[in-house]
Amino acid sequence: MKYALLLMGHVDDPACGDDGGAKPEEFFAFDQEITAAGVVVSSFALEDERVVVHTDESGERVVAASGPFAEVQEFVGGGYIIDVPDVDEAISWARRSPGSAPGGHVEIRPLAPY
């Protein structure tokens, strides 16, 4: 079964970001381990920049590249799509991820089969 492992952080957590949390080297080592295990379907890391498309009060679709954005407290820093036998195996990988260290967490979501 395929699962998304979403590497999450919280903007107000001092253990997350430049001054805390896992080091890039820890993520690189984890990436090598999970990739070598042959369970990774795909993976990604996100940059800080974003563009948001939404519908305004008049029903018009609006593109916002520099804000205003809804106040976001939690964010996705990256993730993996993995193919493993069951949720217990997905949990095992999430526990090994530096993303579940203080300052963040890993959200596990099953992928719909379509």
DSSP file with accessible surface (Angstrom, degrees, kcal/mol):
  #  RESIDUE AA STRUCTURE BP1 BP2  ACC     N-H-->O    O-->H-N    N-H-->O    O-->H-N    TCO  KAPPA ALPHA  PHI   PSI    X-CA   Y-CA   Z-CA
    1    1 A M              0   0  107      0, 0.0    83,-2.5     0, 0.0     2,-0.4   0.000 360.0 360.0 360.0 147.9    0.0    0.0    0.0
    2    2 A K  E     -A   83   0A  91    109,-0.2   109,-2.5    81,-0.2     2,-0.3  -0.747 360.0-179.0 -97.4 138.1    1.2    3.5   -0.7
    3    3 A Y  E     -AB  82 110A  17     79,-2.5    79,-2.9    -2,-0.4     2,-0.5  -0.974  23.4-133.6-132.0 146.6    1.5    6.1    2.1
    4    4 A A  E     -AB  81 109A  12    105,-3.5   105,-2.4    -2,-0.3     2,-0.7  -0.871  12.8-158.6 -95.5 129.4    2.5    9.8    2.1
    5    5 A L  E     -AB  80 108A   1     75,-3.0    75,-1.9    -2,-0.5     2,-0.6  -0.951  13.0-163.1-103.8 106.7    4.9   10.7    4.9
    6    6 A L  E     -AB  79 107A  35    101,-3.2   101,-2.6    -2,-0.7     2,-0.8  -0.850  11.8-142.8 -97.5 119.1    4.5   14.4    5.3
    7    7 A L  E     -AB  78 106A  22     71,-2.6    70,-3.2    -2,-0.6    71,-0.8  -0.728  29.9-170.1 -84.9 108.3    7.4   16.1    7.2
    8    8 A M  E     +AB  76 105A  18     97,-3.2    97,-1.9    -2,-0.8     2,-0.3  -0.724  14.8 179.4-107.6 150.3    5.7   18.8    9.2
    9    9 A G  E     -AB  75 104A   2     66,-2.2    66,-2.2    -2,-0.3     2,-0.4  -0.877  22.0-131.1-137.2 171.7    6.9   21.7   11.4
   10   10 A H  E >   -A   74   0A  68     93,-0.8     3,-1.8    -2,-0.3    64,-0.2  -0.995  12.1-141.0-130.5 128.4    5.3   24.5   13.4
   11   11 A V  T 3  S+     0   0   78     62,-3.1    63,-0.1    -2,-0.4    -1,-0.1   0.768 100.8  50.2 -62.4 -27.0    6.4   28.1   13.0
   12   12 A D  T 3  S+     0   0  115     61,-0.4    -1,-0.3    -3,-0.0    62,-0.1   0.429  84.1 105.2 -92.0   2.7    6.2   28.9   16.8
   13   13 A D    X   -     0   0   57     -3,-1.8     3,-1.9     1,-0.2    -3,-0.1  -0.735  58.6-156.0 -88.3 116.8    8.3   25.9   17.8
   14   14 A P  T 3  S+     0   0  111      0, 0.0    -1,-0.2     0, 0.0     5,-0.0   0.717  93.3  63.3 -65.4 -16.1   11.9   26.9   18.9
   15   15 A A  T 3  S+     0   0   29      5,-0.2     2,-0.4    -3,-0.0     7,-0.1   0.367  95.1  77.3 -86.9   7.1   13.1   23.4   18.1
   16   16 A C  S <  S+     0   0   31     -3,-1.9     3,-0.4    -6,-0.2     5,-0.2  -0.913  85.7   8.0-118.1 142.5   12.1   23.9   14.4
   17   17 A G  S >  S-     0   0   48     -2,-0.4     3,-1.4     3,-0.3    -6,-0.0  -0.556 114.2 -15.8  97.2-156.4   14.0   25.8   11.7
   18   18 A D  T 3  S+     0   0  168      1,-0.3    -1,-0.2    -2,-0.2    -3,-0.0   0.807 136.8  42.4 -59.8 -34.6   17.3   27.5   11.6
   19   19 A D  T 3  S+     0   0  162     -3,-0.4     2,-0.3    -5,-0.0    -1,-0.3   0.402 124.5   7.3 -96.5   2.3   17.9   27.5   15.4
   20   20 A G  S <  S+     0   0   19     -3,-1.4    -3,-0.3     2,-0.1    -5,-0.2  -0.961  82.3  63.9-164.6-178.8   16.6   24.0   16.1
   21   21 A G  S    S-     0   0   30     -2,-0.3    -5,-0.1    -5,-0.2    82,-0.1  -0.248  88.4 -20.6  84.1-175.9   15.4   20.7   14.8
   22   22 A A        -     0   0   24     76,-0.3    -5,-0.1    80,-0.2    -2,-0.1  -0.314  67.5-117.8 -68.0 148.3   17.2   18.0   12.8
   23   23 A K    >>  -     0   0  120      1,-0.1     4,-1.5    -2,-0.0     3,-1.1  -0.513  24.0-112.5 -82.4 153.3   20.2   19.0   10.8
   24   24 A P  H 3> S+     0   0   74      0, 0.0     4,-2.6     0, 0.0     5,-0.2   0.879 117.6  60.8 -53.7 -36.7   20.3   18.7    7.0
   25   25 A E  H 3> S+     0   0  127      1,-0.2     4,-2.3     2,-0.2     5,-0.2   0.849 101.0  53.7 -60.8 -34.2   22.8   15.9    7.3
   26   26 A E  H <> S+     0   0   92     -3,-1.1     4,-2.3     2,-0.2    -1,-0.2   0.905 109.7  47.2 -67.0 -39.5   20.3   13.9    9.4
   27   27 A F  H  X S+     0   0   62     -4,-1.5     4,-2.7     2,-0.2    -2,-0.2   0.900 110.9  51.8 -67.4 -39.2   17.8   14.2    6.6
   28   28 A F  H  X S+     0   0  136     -4,-2.6     4,-2.2     2,-0.2    -2,-0.2   0.917 111.0  47.9 -63.1 -41.8   20.3   13.3    3.9
   29   29 A A  H  X S+     0   0   55     -4,-2.3     4,-2.3     2,-0.2    -2,-0.2   0.920 112.5  48.4 -65.4 -43.1   21.3   10.1    5.9
   30   30 A F  H  X S+     0   0    7     -4,-2.3     4,-3.0     1,-0.2     5,-0.3   0.919 109.2  53.9 -62.2 -42.8   17.6    9.2    6.3
   31   31 A D  H  X S+     0   0   55     -4,-2.7     4,-2.2     1,-0.2     5,-0.2   0.914 109.1  48.2 -58.5 -43.3   17.0    9.8    2.6
   32   32 A Q  H  X S+     0   0  143     -4,-2.2     4,-2.5     2,-0.2    -1,-0.2   0.924 113.5  48.2 -62.5 -42.5   19.9    7.4    1.8
   33   33 A E  H  X S+     0   0   88     -4,-2.3     4,-1.5     2,-0.2    -2,-0.2   0.944 114.9  42.2 -64.7 -49.8   18.5    4.8    4.2
   34   34 A I  H  <>S+     0   0    0     -4,-3.0     5,-1.1     2,-0.2     6,-0.5   0.881 116.3  49.3 -69.7 -34.3   14.9    4.9    3.0
   35   35 A T  H ><5S+     0   0   71     -4,-2.2     3,-1.6    -5,-0.3    -2,-0.2   0.935 109.1  51.8 -68.3 -43.6   15.9    5.0   -0.6
   36   36 A A  H 3<5S+     0   0   89     -4,-2.5    -1,-0.2     1,-0.3    -2,-0.2   0.812 100.9  63.5 -62.6 -28.1   18.3    2.0   -0.2
   37   37 A A  T 3<5S-     0   0   52     -4,-1.5    -1,-0.3    -5,-0.2    -2,-0.2   0.654 107.6-128.4 -72.2 -13.8   15.4    0.1    1.4
   38   38 A G  T < 5S+     0   0   65     -3,-1.6    -3,-0.2    -4,-0.4    -2,-0.1   0.674  78.3 110.8  78.0  19.5   13.6    0.3   -1.9
   39   39 A V      < +     0   0   22     -5,-1.1    44,-2.5    43,-0.1     2,-0.4   0.576  44.7 104.8-101.1 -10.0   10.3    1.6   -0.5
   40   40 A V  E     +C   82   0A  38     -6,-0.5    42,-0.2    42,-0.2     3,-0.1  -0.596  35.1 173.3 -80.0 123.7   10.4    5.2   -1.9
   41   41 A V  E    S-     0   0A  77     40,-3.4     2,-0.3     1,-0.5    -1,-0.2   0.822  74.2 -26.8 -88.5 -44.3    8.1    5.8   -4.9
   42   42 A S  E     -C   81   0A  58     39,-1.5    39,-3.0     2,-0.0    -1,-0.5  -0.971  60.4-163.1-161.3 165.3    8.9    9.6   -4.9
   43   43 A S  E     -C   80   0A  60     -2,-0.3     2,-0.3    37,-0.2    37,-0.2  -0.963   5.4-173.4-149.7 163.8   10.1   12.3   -2.5
   44   44 A F  E     -C   79   0A  85     35,-2.4    35,-2.6    -2,-0.3     2,-0.4  -0.991  15.6-153.3-158.1 154.4   10.2   16.1   -2.4
   45   45 A A  E     -C   78   0A  90     -2,-0.3     2,-0.4    33,-0.3    33,-0.3  -0.985  25.4-136.3-126.7 141.2   11.5   19.0   -0.4
   46   46 A L        -     0   0   93     31,-2.7     2,-0.1    -2,-0.4    -2,-0.0  -0.808   5.1-138.2-105.0 140.7    9.7   22.4   -0.5
   47   47 A E        -     0   0  157     -2,-0.4    -1,-0.0     2,-0.2     0, 0.0  -0.383  29.5-111.2 -79.9 168.7   11.2   25.8   -0.8
   48   48 A D  S    S+     0   0  161     -2,-0.1    -1,-0.1     2,-0.0     2,-0.1   0.747  89.9  93.2 -75.1 -24.5    9.8   28.7    1.2
   49   49 A E        +     0   0  172     17,-0.0     2,-0.3     2,-0.0    -2,-0.2  -0.388  54.1 172.0 -71.6 150.1    8.3   30.5   -1.8
   50   50 A R        -     0   0  114     15,-0.4     2,-0.4    -2,-0.1    -2,-0.0  -0.994  28.3-149.2-155.2 158.8    4.7   29.9   -2.7
   51   51 A V        -     0   0   94     -2,-0.3     2,-0.4    15,-0.1    14,-0.2  -0.992  18.2-158.3-126.7 135.4    1.9   30.9   -5.0
   52   52 A V  E     -D   64   0B  47     12,-2.8    12,-3.2    -2,-0.4     2,-0.5  -0.963   4.8-163.6-119.1 131.0   -1.7   30.6   -3.8
   53   53 A V  E     +D   63   0B  95     -2,-0.4     2,-0.3    10,-0.2    10,-0.2  -0.970  28.0 149.8-110.7 125.2   -4.8   30.5   -6.1
   54   54 A H  E     -D   62   0B  81      8,-2.4     8,-3.7    -2,-0.5     2,-0.5  -0.911  46.9-102.2-145.4 173.2   -8.1   31.1   -4.4
   55   55 A T  E     -D   61   0B  74     -2,-0.3     6,-0.2     6,-0.2     5,-0.0  -0.897  35.6-147.0-103.7 126.9  -11.5   32.5   -5.0
   56   56 A D    >   -     0   0   43      4,-2.8     3,-2.0    -2,-0.5    -1,-0.0  -0.162  38.0 -83.0 -83.4-176.3  -12.2   36.0   -3.7
   57   57 A E  T 3  S+     0   0  193      1,-0.3    -1,-0.1     2,-0.1    -2,-0.0   0.771 128.5  53.7 -59.8 -28.9  -15.5   37.4   -2.4
   58   58 A S  T 3  S-     0   0   97      2,-0.1    -1,-0.3     1,-0.0     3,-0.1   0.459 120.3-105.5 -87.5   0.0  -16.7   38.2   -5.9
   59   59 A G  S <  S+     0   0   51     -3,-2.0     2,-0.3     1,-0.3    -2,-0.1   0.487  75.2 139.7  89.9   3.8  -16.2   34.7   -7.1
   60   60 A E        -     0   0  123      1,-0.1    -4,-2.8    -5,-0.0     2,-0.4  -0.614  56.8-121.0 -82.7 138.1  -13.1   35.6   -9.1
   61   61 A R  E     -D   55   0B 187     -2,-0.3     2,-0.4    -6,-0.2    -6,-0.2  -0.673  35.5-165.0 -78.5 128.0  -10.1   33.3   -9.1
   62   62 A V  E     -D   54   0B  45     -8,-3.7    -8,-2.4    -2,-0.4     2,-0.5  -0.931  15.1-148.6-121.1 139.6   -7.1   35.2   -7.7
   63   63 A V  E     -D   53   0B 102     -2,-0.4     2,-0.5   -10,-0.2   -10,-0.2  -0.931  14.6-172.0-107.2 125.0   -3.4   34.4   -7.9
   64   64 A A  E     +D   52   0B   9    -12,-3.2   -12,-2.8    -2,-0.5    -2,-0.0  -0.970  16.3 165.3-119.9 117.0   -1.3   35.6   -4.9
   65   65 A A  S    S+     0   0   68     -2,-0.5   -15,-0.4   -14,-0.2    -1,-0.1   0.643  83.2  26.8-101.8 -20.2    2.4   35.3   -5.1
   66   66 A S  S    S-     0   0  118      1,-0.5     3,-0.2   -14,-0.1   -15,-0.1   0.193 109.8-131.0-129.0  17.2    3.4   37.6   -2.3
   67   67 A G        -     0   0   21      1,-0.3    -1,-0.5   -15,-0.1    -2,-0.2  -0.463  62.3-165.1 106.3 178.3    0.4   37.5    0.1
   68   68 A P        +     0   0  125      0, 0.0     2,-0.3     0, 0.0    -1,-0.3   0.516  57.4 172.2 -74.2 142.7   -1.7   38.1    1.8
   69   69 A F        -     0   0   59     -3,-0.2     3,-0.1    -2,-0.1     2,-0.0  -0.864  41.0 -95.0-113.3 153.3   -1.8   34.5    2.9
   70   70 A A        -     0   0   84     -2,-0.3     2,-0.5     1,-0.1    -1,-0.0  -0.357  56.6 -91.6 -60.1 144.8   -3.9   33.0    5.7
   71   71 A E        -     0   0  159      1,-0.0     2,-0.5     2,-0.0    -1,-0.1  -0.493  48.8-160.5 -64.2 114.3   -1.8   32.9    8.9
   72   72 A V        +     0   0   56     -2,-0.5     3,-0.1     1,-0.1   -61,-0.0  -0.888  23.4 171.5-104.1 125.9   -0.2   29.5    8.8
   73   73 A Q  S    S+     0   0   64     -2,-0.5   -62,-3.1     1,-0.1   -61,-0.4   0.717  70.6  46.5 -99.6 -30.5    1.2   28.0   11.9
   74   74 A E  E    S-A   10   0A  85    -64,-0.2     2,-0.3   -63,-0.1   -64,-0.2  -0.883  70.1-176.1-115.1 145.5    2.0   24.5   10.6
   75   75 A F  E     -A    9   0A  80    -66,-2.2   -66,-2.2    -2,-0.4     2,-0.6  -0.962  27.8-123.4-141.0 157.0    3.8   23.8    7.4
   76   76 A V  E     -A    8   0A  52     -2,-0.3   -68,-0.2   -68,-0.2     3,-0.1  -0.896  21.2-177.9 -97.9 123.1    4.9   20.9    5.2
   77   77 A G  E     -     0   0A  31    -70,-3.2   -31,-2.7    -2,-0.6     2,-0.3   0.672  62.0 -55.0 -93.0 -20.1    8.7   20.9    4.6
   78   78 A G  E     -AC   7  45A   2    -71,-0.8   -71,-2.6   -33,-0.3    -1,-0.3  -0.973  57.2-161.4 167.8-170.5    8.7   17.9    2.3
   79   79 A G  E     -AC   6  44A   1    -35,-2.6   -35,-2.4    -2,-0.3     2,-0.3  -0.994  14.1-116.1 179.8 178.4    7.7   14.3    2.1
   80   80 A Y  E     -AC   5  43A  15    -75,-1.9   -75,-3.0    -2,-0.3     2,-0.6  -0.978   9.9-146.0-132.6 146.5    7.9   10.8    0.7
   81   81 A I  E     -AC   4  42A  30    -39,-3.0   -40,-3.4    -2,-0.3   -39,-1.5  -0.983  33.8-176.5-105.2 120.1    5.5    8.6   -1.1
   82   82 A I  E     -AC   3  40A   0    -79,-2.9   -79,-2.5    -2,-0.6     2,-0.6  -0.874  25.4-144.4-119.8 154.3    6.4    5.1    0.1
   83   83 A D  E     +A    2   0A  76    -44,-2.5   -81,-0.2    -2,-0.3    -2,-0.0  -0.955  38.6 149.5-119.5 105.6    5.1    1.6   -0.9
   84   84 A V        -     0   0    5    -83,-2.5     3,-0.0    -2,-0.6     6,-0.0  -0.892  56.1-105.5-134.0 163.9    5.0   -0.7    2.1
   85   85 A P  S    S-     0   0  108      0, 0.0     2,-0.3     0, 0.0   -83,-0.1   0.833  90.2 -14.3 -62.7 -34.5    2.9   -3.6    3.2
   86   86 A D  S >> S-     0   0   71    -85,-0.1     4,-1.6     1,-0.1     3,-0.6  -0.955  73.5 -86.4-160.9 175.1    0.9   -1.8    5.9
   87   87 A V  H 3> S+     0   0   63     -2,-0.3     4,-2.9     1,-0.2     5,-0.2   0.811 118.0  64.0 -64.8 -29.4    0.6    1.2    8.2
   88   88 A D  H 3> S+     0   0  113      1,-0.2     4,-2.1     2,-0.2    -1,-0.2   0.906 103.7  47.1 -62.0 -38.9    2.8   -0.3   10.8
   89   89 A E  H <> S+     0   0   67     -3,-0.6     4,-2.0     2,-0.2    -1,-0.2   0.898 111.1  51.7 -68.6 -38.7    5.7   -0.3    8.3
   90   90 A A  H  X S+     0   0    0     -4,-1.6     4,-2.4     1,-0.2    -2,-0.2   0.923 109.6  50.3 -62.2 -42.0    4.9    3.4    7.4
   91   91 A I  H  X S+     0   0   67     -4,-2.9     4,-2.5     1,-0.2    -2,-0.2   0.910 106.2  56.0 -62.1 -40.5    4.9    4.2   11.2
   92   92 A S  H  X S+     0   0   41     -4,-2.1     4,-1.2     1,-0.2    -1,-0.2   0.921 110.0  44.8 -59.1 -43.3    8.3    2.5   11.5
   93   93 A W  H  X S+     0   0    9     -4,-2.0     4,-1.2     1,-0.2     3,-0.3   0.909 111.1  53.5 -68.2 -39.0    9.8    4.8    8.8
   94   94 A A  H  < S+     0   0    9     -4,-2.4     3,-0.4     1,-0.2     6,-0.3   0.893 106.1  53.4 -63.2 -36.9    8.1    7.9   10.3
   95   95 A R  H  < S+     0   0  201     -4,-2.5    -1,-0.2     1,-0.2    -2,-0.2   0.826 109.5  48.8 -67.4 -29.9    9.7    7.1   13.6
   96   96 A R  H  < S+     0   0  101     -4,-1.2    -1,-0.2    -3,-0.3    -2,-0.2   0.678  90.6 102.5 -81.6 -18.7   13.2    6.9   12.0
   97   97 A S  S >< S-     0   0    4     -4,-1.2     3,-1.9    -3,-0.4     4,-0.1  -0.425  73.2-137.1 -69.6 137.4   12.7   10.2   10.1
   98   98 A P  G >  S+     0   0   15      0, 0.0     3,-1.7     0, 0.0   -76,-0.3   0.738 101.0  76.6 -62.0 -18.0   14.5   13.3   11.5
   99   99 A G  G 3  S+     0   0    7      1,-0.3   -91,-0.2   -78,-0.1    -4,-0.1   0.719  89.0  55.1 -65.4 -19.4   11.2   15.0   10.7
  100  100 A S  G <  S+     0   0   49     -3,-1.9    -1,-0.3    -6,-0.3     3,-0.1   0.372  86.1 107.0 -96.2   7.2    9.7   13.4   13.8
  101  101 A A  S X  S-     0   0   29     -3,-1.7     3,-1.6     1,-0.2   -79,-0.1  -0.243  92.8 -59.0 -72.4 168.6   12.4   14.8   16.1
  102  102 A P  T 3  S+     0   0  106      0, 0.0    -1,-0.2     0, 0.0   -80,-0.2  -0.224 128.0  38.8 -50.7 136.1   11.5   17.7   18.4
  103  103 A G  T 3  S+     0   0    8      1,-0.3   -93,-0.8    -3,-0.1     2,-0.3   0.306 119.9  32.1 102.9  -7.0   10.3   20.7   16.4
  104  104 A G  E <   -B    9   0A  25     -3,-1.6     2,-0.3   -95,-0.2    -1,-0.3  -0.928  60.0-148.6-159.1-177.6    8.3   18.6   13.9
  105  105 A H  E     -B    8   0A  74    -97,-1.9   -97,-3.2    -2,-0.3     2,-0.5  -0.968  20.7-120.3-156.5 163.9    6.3   15.6   13.3
  106  106 A V  E     -B    7   0A  22     -2,-0.3     2,-0.5   -99,-0.2   -99,-0.2  -0.963  21.0-153.7-112.4 121.2    5.6   13.2   10.4
  107  107 A E  E     -B    6   0A  58   -101,-2.6  -101,-3.2    -2,-0.5     2,-0.5  -0.827   8.8-151.7 -92.9 131.8    2.0   12.9    9.3
  108  108 A I  E     +B    5   0A  47     -2,-0.5  -103,-0.2  -103,-0.2   -17,-0.0  -0.917  18.0 175.6-107.9 124.6    1.1    9.5    7.6
  109  109 A R  E     -B    4   0A 139   -105,-2.4  -105,-3.5    -2,-0.5     2,-0.1  -0.991  27.0-129.9-131.5 126.0   -1.6    9.5    5.1
  110  110 A P  E     -B    3   0A  77      0, 0.0     2,-0.4     0, 0.0  -107,-0.3  -0.479  28.6-122.0 -68.7 142.7   -2.7    6.5    2.9
  111  111 A L        -     0   0   60   -109,-2.5  -109,-0.2    -2,-0.1   -30,-0.0  -0.710  25.7-111.8 -85.1 138.1   -3.0    7.3   -0.8
  112  112 A A        -     0   0   54     -2,-0.4     2,-0.5     1,-0.1    -1,-0.1  -0.426  27.3-121.1 -65.2 142.9   -6.3    6.7   -2.4
  113  113 A P              0   0  136      0, 0.0    -1,-0.1     0, 0.0    -2,-0.0   0.042 360.0 360.0 -82.0  31.8   -6.1    3.8   -4.9
  114  114 A Y              0   0  243     -2,-0.5    -2,-0.1     0, 0.0     0, 0.0  -0.849 360.0 360.0-131.4 360.0   -7.2    5.8   -7.9
